Amino acid sequence: MITTKKVVSKADYKAFVKFPFQIYKDSKYWVPPVISQELATFDVNKNPIFNDAEATLFLAYKNNKVVGRIAAIINWLEVKDQSIKKMRFGWFDFIDDLEVSKALLKEVYTIGKANNLDYTEGPVGFSNLDKVGVMTEGFDNVSNMITWYNHSYYVNHYQTHGFSVEKKYSESRFPFENVKPEFFYKAQELIKRRYQLKALDLKKTSEVMPYADKMFDLFNETYASLSSFVAITDIQKEYFKKKFISFINPEYIKFVVDKDNKLIAFAVVMPRFAEALQQMNGKLLPFGFLKLLKAKKESKDVMFYLIGVHPDYQNKGVHAVIFNEYYNTFTEKGIKTCYRTPELEDNEAIHKIWKHFDPEVYIKRCTYKKEL
């Protein structure tokens, strides 16, 4: 018999966060999260997303053993301000037992109907900066820190429970040797002169921080037209600055400004921490933090996390300026492989940006939708 339980105690939260360590313990491809960071994500006193959203977490039990988990999420900015009556769910993991996934999803349906929402979609997080999608292809590839990994049987569970594909995403990679400067060097020089632009060469985190708020504002402007986009609020900006910016190599954050020093484009790249996180197995202490610092300094693989261009400058080749800056930085650091985070398959503009690098799609994923 399957039973579900609402997460309420500290022990419950730890069980929720640690459950994936149980079902992926033998996987070579799963990348564990940092347990303390996962716990902080669901702490209403630490994560400002709870000013505008709510989450109810559930665990599923079989024979008194945890066999599944799910987070039922409502983003009220999305529901009230955008009139999108969507019930979100994420952090959805389960053993290969249809009754387990069915019981957990039932809890999501109940909350969605109680709040007069029209449909549910997942797996997604609270916002566009969270993890997204269930893997449908590429299970024999190592995941990374900003996406969910899952077993192949997950897809059958969604289909059996009457879900249909809502959005499709792809993840790609390319060897740095594919990057040929002749594709963008002359163009970026012309573009900088034509539009009176310049790239900022920032070496310290303290130099990056004054532009961080402007970057998140530009992120909101850049992605506002995409489906299911929810803008980052001011209080969330402070949270993300503390959580991410201070830990990213400052030379991996690129800004392009106009003659008035207004930010018109940005990009954020991170070292690929996958191997270090696997070695840490969820623990920062006593030596996990040192493994992350080592990877930050020495990793030869990088991950393009965010890239944004102001709507007034889109389709004007400004990305060439950004690529030129990265080419110089990556050449100096001996970077071998570039990875890209999940991108909507219907986002043609972003795919055009990368076409000259001959990227290989190595993972596909999607979100699933069901009417309530």
C-alpha positions in Angstrom: 0.0 0.0 0.0 1.2 3.5 -0.9 0.8 6.3 1.5 1.8 10.0 1.2 2.9 12.4 3.8 3.2 16.2 3.8 6.7 17.3 4.7 6.6 19.3 7.9 9.6 18.4 10.2 13.3 18.8 9.8 13.6 15.1 9.4 11.0 15.1 6.6 12.9 17.8 4.7 16.1 15.9 5.0 14.3 12.8 3.8 12.9 14.8 0.8 16.3 16.2 -0.2 18.1 12.9 0.3 15.7 10.6 -1.5 17.4 11.0 -4.9 20.7 9.8 -3.3 18.8 6.5 -2.8 17.5 5.9 -6.3 20.6 7.2 -8.1 23.3 5.8 -5.8 24.6 3.5 -8.5 24.3 6.0 -11.4 27.5 7.2 -13.2 25.5 10.1 -14.7 23.5 11.6 -11.9 25.1 14.8 -10.4 24.1 15.2 -6.7 22.9 18.5 -5.4 24.6 20.1 -2.4 22.3 19.0 0.4 22.5 22.2 2.4 21.7 24.3 -0.6 18.7 22.1 -1.4 17.4 22.5 2.1 17.8 26.3 1.9 15.8 26.3 -1.3 12.7 25.1 0.6 13.4 27.3 3.7 10.8 30.1 3.7 13.1 32.2 5.8 16.0 32.0 3.4 14.5 31.8 -0.1 12.7 35.1 -1.1 10.7 33.3 -3.8 8.2 32.4 -1.0 7.2 36.1 -0.9 5.4 35.4 -4.1 5.0 31.6 -4.2 4.2 28.6 -2.1 5.3 25.0 -2.1 3.9 21.9 -0.4 6.2 19.0 -0.3 5.2 15.4 -0.1 6.9 12.0 0.4 5.5 8.7 -0.6 6.0 5.6 1.5 5.7 1.8 0.8 6.3 -0.6 3.6 7.5 2.3 5.8 10.2 3.2 3.3 10.4 6.5 1.3 9.8 5.6 -2.4 9.0 9.0 -3.9 8.8 12.7 -3.5 7.1 15.8 -5.2 6.9 19.5 -4.7 3.5 21.1 -5.4 4.2 24.8 -6.3 2.1 27.8 -7.0 3.8 31.0 -8.3 1.3 33.7 -7.5 3.0 36.2 -9.7 2.2 33.9 -12.6 -1.3 33.1 -11.4 -2.5 36.6 -10.4 -0.4 39.0 -12.5 -0.3 37.0 -15.7 -3.6 35.2 -15.3 -1.9 31.9 -16.0 -3.8 29.4 -13.8 -1.0 26.9 -13.6 -0.2 24.4 -10.9 3.5 23.7 -10.9 5.3 20.6 -9.7 8.9 19.7 -9.5 11.5 17.7 -7.6 9.5 14.7 -8.7 11.3 11.4 -8.2 10.0 7.9 -7.7 10.7 4.3 -7.9 9.4 2.4 -11.0 6.0 1.9 -9.5 3.0 3.6 -11.2 1.0 3.6 -7.9 3.8 5.7 -6.3 3.8 8.4 -9.0 0.0 8.4 -9.2 -0.3 9.0 -5.4 2.1 11.9 -5.5 0.5 13.5 -8.5 -2.9 13.2 -6.8 -1.6 15.5 -4.1 -0.7 18.1 -6.8 -4.2 17.8 -8.4 -5.9 18.3 -5.0 -4.0 21.6 -4.3 -4.5 22.8 -7.9 -8.3 22.3 -7.8 -8.6 23.8 -4.3 -7.0 27.0 -5.7 -9.2 27.0 -8.9 -6.2 26.4 -11.2 -6.8 25.0 -14.7 -3.9 22.7 -15.3 -0.6 21.4 -13.9 2.8 21.4 -15.6 6.1 19.9 -14.6 8.7 19.2 -13.7 9.5 22.8 -13.2 10.8 24.9 -10.3 9.6 28.2 -8.8 10.9 30.4 -11.6 12.9 30.4 -14.9 16.2 30.2 -13.0 15.3 26.8 -11.5 15.7 23.4 -13.0 13.3 22.3 -15.7 12.1 19.3 -17.6 12.2 15.5 -17.4 14.9 13.8 -19.6 13.6 12.0 -22.6 16.9 11.3 -24.4 20.6 11.2 -23.4 20.5 9.1 -20.3 24.0 7.9 -20.8 25.4 11.4 -20.4 26.6 13.0 -17.2 24.1 15.6 -16.0 25.1 18.9 -14.4 24.3 21.0 -11.4 21.5 23.1 -12.9 19.4 20.3 -14.4 17.6 17.3 -13.1 18.7 13.8 -14.1 16.1 11.0 -14.2 15.7 7.3 -15.1 14.3 6.5 -18.4 11.1 5.0 -16.9 9.9 8.4 -15.8 8.6 9.1 -19.3 6.3 6.1 -19.1 4.8 7.3 -15.9 3.9 10.7 -17.3 2.3 9.1 -20.4 0.4 6.5 -18.4 -1.0 9.1 -16.1 -2.5 11.1 -19.0 0.1 13.9 -19.4 0.9 15.4 -22.8 4.2 17.1 -23.8 4.0 20.9 -23.2 7.5 22.3 -23.9 10.5 20.7 -25.4 14.1 21.6 -24.5 17.5 20.5 -25.7 21.0 20.6 -24.2 24.0 20.8 -26.5 27.8 20.9 -26.3 30.7 21.6 -28.6 34.5 21.4 -28.4 36.1 24.8 -28.0 38.2 24.0 -31.1 35.0 24.5 -33.1 35.1 28.2 -32.3 36.6 30.0 -35.2 37.3 33.7 -34.5 37.0 34.6 -38.1 33.2 34.2 -37.7 32.9 37.0 -35.2 36.2 39.1 -34.8 35.7 41.5 -37.7 31.9 41.6 -37.2 32.3 42.6 -33.5 34.7 45.4 -34.3 32.2 46.8 -36.8 29.3 46.4 -34.4 31.1 48.2 -31.6 31.9 51.1 -33.9 28.5 51.3 -35.5 26.5 51.3 -32.2 29.2 52.8 -30.0 29.5 49.8 -27.7 32.2 48.4 -25.6 32.8 45.2 -23.7 33.8 45.5 -20.0 36.9 43.7 -18.9 36.1 42.8 -15.2 38.6 40.9 -13.1 37.1 41.0 -9.7 33.7 40.1 -8.2 33.6 43.6 -6.7 33.7 45.0 -10.2 30.9 42.7 -11.3 28.4 43.5 -8.5 27.5 47.1 -9.5 26.2 45.6 -12.8 24.4 42.6 -11.2 21.0 44.4 -10.7 21.1 45.8 -14.2 21.9 42.3 -15.5 18.8 40.8 -13.9 16.7 43.7 -15.2 18.0 43.0 -18.7 17.3 39.3 -18.2 13.7 40.2 -17.5 13.5 42.3 -20.6 15.2 39.7 -22.8 13.1 36.7 -21.9 9.7 38.4 -21.2 8.3 37.2 -24.5 9.1 33.5 -23.9 6.4 31.2 -22.7 6.0 30.7 -18.9 8.5 33.5 -18.1 8.1 35.0 -14.6 10.1 38.1 -13.9 12.7 38.2 -11.2 11.7 40.5 -8.3 14.1 42.9 -6.6 14.3 40.8 -3.5 15.1 37.7 -5.6 17.9 39.7 -7.2 19.7 40.0 -3.9 19.2 36.3 -3.2 20.7 35.3 -6.6 23.6 37.7 -6.2 24.6 36.1 -3.0 23.9 32.6 -4.2 25.6 32.7 -7.6 27.5 35.8 -8.5 30.0 35.7 -5.8 30.9 32.1 -6.7 31.3 32.5 -10.5 34.7 33.4 -11.9 34.4 37.2 -12.6 36.1 36.8 -15.9 33.3 34.4 -16.9 30.7 37.2 -16.7 30.7 39.4 -19.7 28.9 42.8 -20.0 28.4 45.0 -23.1 27.5 48.6 -22.6 26.6 51.6 -24.8 28.2 55.0 -24.9 26.2 56.0 -21.8 27.4 53.0 -19.9 23.9 51.4 -20.2 24.0 47.6 -20.1 22.7 46.2 -23.4 24.0 42.6 -23.3 25.4 40.1 -20.9 26.4 36.5 -20.6 27.2 34.2 -17.6 29.4 31.2 -17.9 30.3 28.7 -15.1 32.9 26.0 -14.7 31.2 22.6 -15.1 31.2 21.4 -11.6 29.7 17.9 -12.4 32.8 15.8 -11.5 33.4 17.8 -8.3 29.8 17.4 -7.2 29.9 13.7 -7.8 32.9 13.4 -5.6 31.3 15.5 -2.9 28.2 13.4 -2.8 26.1 16.3 -1.5 28.4 17.4 1.3 30.2 20.7 1.5 32.1 19.8 4.6 34.8 18.8 5.4 36.4 18.8 2.0 33.6 19.4 -0.5 34.0 23.1 -0.6 37.7 22.7 -1.5 36.7 20.4 -4.4 34.4 23.1 -5.7 37.1 25.8 -5.4 39.5 23.5 -7.3 37.0 22.9 -10.1 36.3 26.7 -10.2 40.0 27.3 -10.8 41.0 24.3 -12.9 38.0 23.0 -14.9 38.5 22.8 -18.6 34.8 22.5 -19.3 32.4 25.4 -19.1 28.7 25.9 -19.1 26.9 28.8 -20.7 24.3 29.6 -18.1 22.6 32.8 -19.2 22.9 35.1 -22.2 20.8 38.1 -22.9 20.6 41.0 -25.3 18.3 44.0 -25.0 15.4 43.8 -27.4 16.6 47.0 -29.2 19.8 45.3 -30.0 18.7 41.8 -30.9 19.4 40.6 -34.4 22.2 43.2 -34.7 25.1 40.9 -34.1 25.9 42.0 -30.5 26.5 38.4 -29.5 29.7 38.5 -31.7 31.1 41.0 -29.1 30.3 38.6 -26.3 31.8 35.6 -28.2 35.0 37.5 -28.9 35.5 38.2 -25.2 34.9 34.6 -24.3 37.2 33.4 -27.1 40.1 35.4 -25.5 39.3 34.2 -22.0 38.8 30.5 -22.9 42.0 30.5 -25.0 43.9 31.8 -22.1 42.4 29.2 -19.7 42.8 26.2 -22.1 39.0 25.4 -22.2 38.2 22.2 -23.9 34.4 21.8 -24.1 31.5 24.2 -23.9 28.1 23.1 -22.6 24.7 24.9 -22.9 21.9 24.7 -20.4 18.4 23.6 -21.5 17.0 25.8 -24.2 13.5 25.8 -25.6 13.4 24.1 -28.9 11.2 26.8 -30.3 13.6 29.6 -29.3 15.0 30.0 -32.8 16.9 33.2 -32.0 19.1 31.5 -29.5 19.8 28.6 -31.8 20.9 30.9 -34.6 23.5 32.4 -32.2 25.3 29.0 -31.8 25.0 27.6 -35.3 28.6 28.5 -36.3 30.0 26.3 -33.5 28.4 23.1 -34.9 26.9 22.1 -31.5 25.8 18.5 -30.7 22.5 18.0 -29.0 23.2 15.3 -26.3 20.2 15.6 -24.0 16.6 16.2 -24.7 13.9 16.9 -22.1 10.4 18.3 -21.8 7.7 19.4 -19.4 4.4 17.6 -19.3 0.9 19.1 -18.9 -2.4 17.8 -17.7 -5.8 19.6 -17.3 -7.1 19.6 -13.7 
